[in-house]
Amino acid sequence: MTAPAAPTVRAALDELVHQFSDPFAFVRELVQNAIDAGSQEVDVDVRYTHEGGDAGVVEVHVDDYGEGMTREIIEKKLTRLFSSSKEGDHTKIGKFGIGFVSVFALDPELVVVDTSRAGESWRVIFRHDRSYELLALAQPVDGTKITLIKHVAQAELDEIRKGCERSLRHWCRHVHAEIRFAGRSIREDFALPDAVCQVEARDGLAHVVVGHGADLSSFQGYYNNGLTLFESRECSASTEALEGLWFKISSPRLEHTLTRDAVIQDESYHRALAQVASIARGPLARAVFAALPGATNPLEREVLCRVACWHARAGALEQPEHAQAELARSPGGSGITIAELRRRAKRGFVAYAGARSRLTDALEAEGYAVVEGRRGGARAELLRAVAPKAEHVEVRDHWCLPEPVPAGAWPASWPALRDAAALVLAAAGAKLSAVVPARFDYAESAIVDRVAIAQPEPGTMVGLDDLDRLRAGLFERRNALVVNLEHPAVKEFLTLAAREPEIAGYFLAKALRIGRGLDDATDTRMLQAVMEHRWPNSNA
């Protein structure tokens, strides 16, 4: 049986070229080679020479200012994969040569390399068929200058220019060297643009940045000395626990796979992920909770609360170091920490109010947890995570607190209206202790539209379920009737009370009882009481 023919150098090179799915990835490889050669600057440019009609020659230049190459380096490293037109085949694969092979992914007709080192200056010309020629240069060059030459239609120029710049910005934007495209720097800070909150850490070799996006999406980026190895917005099995984080790791210990489409998951990789998790639990969580009190913009506060909920689910609330983290503010302006919220929530409620009032002050004074803002959204979700056993309610839907009017501020006709209303209600069987004037109009009042309410103690805080307890019966306790002096109907009753107090008292009692147990028999008793008091001798 005939043995299969050994692969040719051309076939081997073609296979290596095909590993670069992006034809513009060569700029990444050449920049990496330049940095390895000690260059602190790299210039990339695309130039075009028009030759008439729609045709011309494009030149892609990649110039570095590193240590350059001697003939020995050229022959032992750069050209090992290529076929010399003068000296035969060199097929040993070297690390330097594999990256350089990427220049052929763009399908150039010529690749020219000019370089100098140790008093030697050389030009290497690579042809389309992968053969090369080595020529001595009369004049030295600074570092290594690589030029890709290709005949293209003018319409292709923009695609090549954009492709080179896009590739540079993706793969090389975080390297420490100064990388320029068409004379402009493409460098970006090693950070997470648009992150809600982020922290960074360095350990001598590694540089790690961890944060959150507003939508709690995921992002992971891996870099070797700033050069991009791999970026993804999808979590893998190894990063599932980090879902909801944005992070970047730059470390010389990280390596990409041969196809450049993943990071080698070795011990260094897992150690780096453990560092990300540690930063998220500690410094990042502290930064998120520290940012909450200063978030005055509602949208910013909502986003930060969503992020804080992520940390709550990750167990941050159980860490003692976060006990004094401020999660919200009370309507009175005081900060509410995790520890304070949990302590106050033992009263059974976490209450929300949009504005400060006498009622919110009273609730705070009695030890309730009162939070400025509405019940709902990410903040309420966060506070429920802190106090899951408490009932989360709106202050306006649960309590009220009328303000008694002192005697010196009573309307002149109030005593007459008060006495008449007490007479009529007593006739209806209500167990009444007093009739008290008050104001019901305060921020977010639930009783501003009420004519009157019943209270065991006038002017105290009471639940909204207990406002109508003026009932007859042996076991009913006596309650005070607290009347809303600012209500339009009450103002009319006061005007009428100056002339006909009994009639005004009847109208007040009827307004109170309508819809709350006023039947024909009760109404008849109230009218009879009015008539007997107004016309005591009418039956004589």
N, C-alpha and C positions, 0 to 999 in steps of 0.2 A: 504494500500500500504506500502510495507516495505521500510524503510528509507535506503538510501545507506550507506554502511559501512564507518566508519570514516577511513581516510587514516592512514596507519601504520607509525611509526617513520621511518622505512626503506624506505618506498615509498616517504615520505617527503624529506628525505635526498637525495635519488636518483634524485629527481626533482631538488633540489638545485645544486647537482653536475653537472647536465646536462646543467646548465646555463653557465658553463665555457667551451665554444666551443674549446678553446685551452687547452689541457691537461697540458701544462707547465705554465699556468697562476698562478699556486699555488705559484710560487716564488714571484710574485708581491704581493700576499695577505700576505705571510709570512714576506716579507720585510716591508710592511706597518704596520703589527702588531708589528714588532720589533722596528720600528721608533716610533710608538705610545707608546711603552714601554720605550722610552728614550734611545735606543741604538744608539751610534754614529758610530758603525761598524757592518757589517753583512758579514759573510763568507758563500759562497755557494760552494759546491764541489760535484763531482760525483765520487764514488769509486766502484771498481769492484773486486769481489772475484771469481776466476775461480774454478769451481767444477768438471771439467773433461768434455771431449768432447766439445760440443758447448754450454754448460750450465754454468751458474754462477749466482751470486747474485749481484745486483746493489744496492748501497746505495746512496741516495741523502741527503746531509747534509745541513741544513740551521741553522747556529749558530749566535745568537745575544748576546750582552753583556749589555742588558737593565736591568730593575728592576726585571725581573722574575715574578713568580706567587706563591701565597700562595694556600693552599687547597681551601680556600673560593673562590678565583678567578677562580681556575680550575673548581670547581663545579657550580659556578653561571654564568660563562661566556664561558669558553672553551668547556665544555662538555654538555651544555644545549640541544644541538641538538642530543645527542647520547644516546644510551641505555647502562646503567651500568650493568655489569654482576653481581653486588652485590647489587645495590641500586635502581633498577627499571629504569623507563623511565624519561627522562627530555626533554621536547619538546618545551619549550619556546625559541623563536628565539631571540638571542642577536647579536649585531653588530659584536662582536669579533668572534662569532661562525660561522657566515656565511662565512667570509673569510677563516677560517680554513678548512671548508668543502671542499674547492678546492683541498686539498691534495689528495682526492680520485678520482679526474679526471684522474690521472695517473694510477689508478687501482693497488695500492700497496697492498701487503699482510699484511704488518704491518706498522704502523706509531708510532714511539716512541718519546715522548716528555719528556725531562729532564729539570727541572727548580728548582730554589731556590729563596727564598725571606723570609725576616724576620725570619731567623733561621730555616725555613722549606725547605726541599728538597724532590722533588717528581718525580716519573716517571709515565707517563700515556701511556699505550699501547693500541692503537686502532687497532682492527682486521678488516679483510676484510669485515666482516658482519656488520660493523659499531658499534659493541659493544666495550666497553673499560674496562680497569682495572686500578685502581689507586694503586701505590705501593710507600712506603717510601724509600728514598735513604739514604744510610749510609754516603755518602760524598756529600758536596755541589757542585753545578756547578755555573759557572759565567754566569748569564743571563738565556737564554732559548736555548736549543739545540734540533732541530727537525730532525728526520731521517726517510726517506721513504725507505722501504725495499721491493724488488721485485725480483723474479726469472725471468731471461730473457736469451734469446740466446745471445751469444756474439755479433752477428751482430746488435742487437738492442742497444748496448751500445753507439755507436757513435751518433745515433739518439737522445738518451736521453741526452747525454752530450751537443750536439749542441742545442737541444731544450731548455734546461735550460739556457744556455748562451744567446741564442737569446732572450728569454723572459726577462731575466734580463736587457739586453742592451736596449730593447725596452721600458720596463715599468719603469726601475729604474735608467737610466743613468744620470738623472738630480737631483736626491735627494741629500740633503746636507750631509747625512751620507756617510761614506766610505764603498762602496759595492765592495766586491771582489769575483771573480769567479776563483777557482783553484789558489788562492793566488794573482791574478792580478786584479787591480782596473778596474772597468768598467765605472767609472764616466766620464762624458763629460761636458764641459762648457755649460752653458745655452746660446746657441748662434745658429746662422743659418749657418752651414757649407756650403761653396761654394756660399754664397750670394754675389752679386755684391756690395751691399751697405747695411749696417744695423745700426740701432740705438737701444738703450735700455733705459728703464725708470723704476724707482721704486717709489712706493708711500707708503712705509712702510710695507704693506702686499703683494701687487702685484709686480711681476717682469715681464715686457713685453719687448719683442724683436721684432722689425718689420724691414723687408728688402725686397729685390727683388732677384729673380733668374734671370740668364742671359736670359732665354727664357720667362720671365714674366709669368711663371706658378703660380699656387696658392698652398699654403700650410698653414694649420692651426693646431696648437698643443695646447692642454689645459692640464694643470698640477695642481696638488694640492700639494703645498710645494715640487715641483720638481717631484712628482710621476705622471707618465703619466696617464691621464684620457682618452684622445681621440686624435687621429691624423688623418688628412685626406688631400688629395690633390684635393678634390672636394669641390666646394662652394655650400652651401645650400641657401635657400631663405633668411635666416637671415644674411648670409655673402656675398651675391651677390655683394654688393657695394664695397667689399674688394677684388674682383677678380684681380689677378695680383700681390698680395702681398704674402710674406711669413711672418708668425708671430707665436710667441709662447707666451702664457699667463700662468704664474704660480701664483695661488692665493688660499689661504685656503677657499675662498668664493665659489670656483667652486666645483661642485659635479658631479660624473658620475651617469648614470642611473643604475638600479639594474643589468642589463645585461652587463654593462661595454662597450656598443657599441655607446655611445653618451654622450653629456654633458647636464645636466638639463638646459633648457633655461629659467632661472628665471631672476630676476632683476639684480643679480650679473653678470650673463652671458652677458646681454645686456649692462651693464655698462662697462664691459671689452672690448666689441667690439667697443663701442664709444671711449674708450681710444686708441685703435688701430687706428681708423680712424683719431683721433686728432694727434697722433704721425706721421702718414703718411703725413698729410697735412703740419705739421710744421717741426719738427726736421729731418724727413727722407727726405723731399723735399730739405731742406737746405743742408743736407749731399750730396745728389745726385748732386746738382748744384755746390757745393764746390769741388766735385771730378772731374768735367769735365775739368777744366784747366790743371790738372796734368796728364790727360790720354794721354800719348805720344804714347803708343802702339795702332795701328789702330784698332785692334780687341777690345781692352778694351774700346776705345773711342766710337766705334760703339755700343757696349752693353750699355754703360752709356747713350748714346743719346737715345737709345730705352727706357730706364728706364725714362729718363727725359721727353720723349714724353708721357709716362703714366701720369706723374704729370701734364704735359701741358693739357691733356684731362681732368684731375681731377680739373682743375681751378687754378693751381699754378701760371701761368703766369699773372693772374690778381691780385695777392697778392703783395702789395707794397714792402714787405720785400724781394722779389726776383728780384726787378727791376735791381739791380746791380750785379746779378748773371752772371758770364762770360760763354757764350755759345760756343764761338769759338775764333779764333785768325785771324788777318789779315795777308796777306803775309809779311807785314812789321814788324810783331811781336807784335803788340798791341792787347790787349784783347778787345773783343766785347761783351758787356753786353746786356741784354734784352732791357734796355732803349736805349742804343746806336744803336742797330740794328733797333729798331722801328723808331728812329729819322732819321737815314740815309736812311732807306727804303722808306722814303717819296720822295726821288728822283725818285722812280719808279722801282728800281732794287735792287736785292741782287745778287752780282756777285761772282763767284767762280774761283779761280786760284790755280794751283798746285805749283807755285813758284813765288817769288817776281821778278818784272821787273820794268823798267821805266813806263810801262803802268799801272801796279797795283798801283805804287806810285802816278801817276797822277790821277787815279780814286779816290784813298783815299783823295788826296789833294782837289779834287772837291766835296767831301762830299758823295761819293757813299759808300754803304756797300760792302766791298770786303772781302771775306772769304777765308782763306787758305784751299785748298782741292777741291775735285771734287763735282759737283752737283749730288746728289744721295745718297741713303742709309738713315740711321736713322738720321744723323745729318741734312741733308737737310729737312727731314720731320719735325724735331724739329724747324728749322729756318722758315719753311713755317707756322708752327703754330704761331710763333711770328710775322711774317710779311706776312699774307695771301694775301694781296692786291698787293704786289710787284711782279714783274716778276723775276723769279729766272733763271739766265743765266750763262753760262760759259764765262769768260772774253775773251778767245781765239776765241769764236764764235761770238763775238759781237762788239769788238773794236780793233783798231790797233794804233800804235804810232811809226812811223819811226823816226830815229835819224839823223838830217841833219849833213853832213860832213862839217866842217869849211874849209874856203878857203885854209888855209895852208896845209891841208891834201888832197887836190884834186890831182888825177892823172894828169900828164902833158897834156894828150890829152883830158881831160874833157871839157875845154872851146870849143874846136872844135866840139866835139860830141854834147854838149849842144846847140850851135848855129845852127848846122845843123838840129837837131831834132826839134827845134822851128820853123825853116823855113818850114820843111816838114809838120808838124802838122798844121801850119797856112794855108798851101795850102789845107789841108784836111778840113778846116773850123772850127777846134777846137778853142774855145775861151780860149786862154792860157795866163796866167799872168807871168809865170816864169818856168824854168826847173832847178830843184834843186837836187843835189846828196845827198844820204842818205844811212844809214845802216838799214836793215830790220830784222837783226838777233838778237832777244832778247828772253828771256825765254817764251816758248809757243806762239811764234809769228805765227799769221795766214797769214802773208804776206811774209814770208821768201822765198817762191817760186815764188813770183810775180816779173816781170821785172820792173814794175813801177806802181804807183797809182796816182790818182788825189786828191788834197786837196785844200780847200779854203785858208788855211794858212799852208804853209809848216812846217812839224814837229810838228803839233798839233794832239791831239787825235781825231779820227774820227771813225764813225761806218762803219762796213764792207759793208753796203748797199750803201755807197757813195764813192766808190773808182774809179769809171769809168766815172766821170762827166766831160769829155772833149768833149763837144758837140757843134754843130753849132746851130745857131738860135738867133733871135733878143732878146729873153728874157732869154737866158742862161747866167749865171754869169761866170766870168772868174775864172779859177782854175789853180793852179800850178801843173806841172808834177814833181812828186818826184820819182827819179830813184834809183833803188837798185844797188849800186856799187858792192856788193858782189855776184850778180847773175852771173853764168858762161857765159850766153849770153852777158850780159853787158860788162864783161871783154873782150870778143872777139870784141865787137863793139868799145871799147876804143883802142884796138890794131889797128883795121882797121882805126879808126879816125885819127891816126897819119899820114896816107898816103892818105886816101880817106874819108874825113870827111862827105861829102854829102851822099856817099853811106852808111856809118856807121849810119848817122842820119836817112836815109830811113829805114834801117833794124830795128833800135830801134823803130821808129814810127809804122812800120808794126807789130813787135812783140807785141807792146802794143795794136794795133787795131784788130789783128786776133781774131775772135770769139766775137768781141765787135763792130760790125757794119761796118766792112771793106768790102765794095762792090767794084765791078770792076771800077766804076766811080771814087770813092775816091782814089783807088790805082793808077789809071791813073793820077789824079791830083798831087799825091805825086811824082810820077816818073817824071812828067813834070817839077815840081819844082826843082828836083835834076838836071835834064839835063840843065835847064835854068841857074842854079847857077854854075854848074860844067863846062859847055861849053857855055858860054854866047854868043859866036859868031857863034854857030853851024848852025843857021838859016840864017846867012847873005849871 
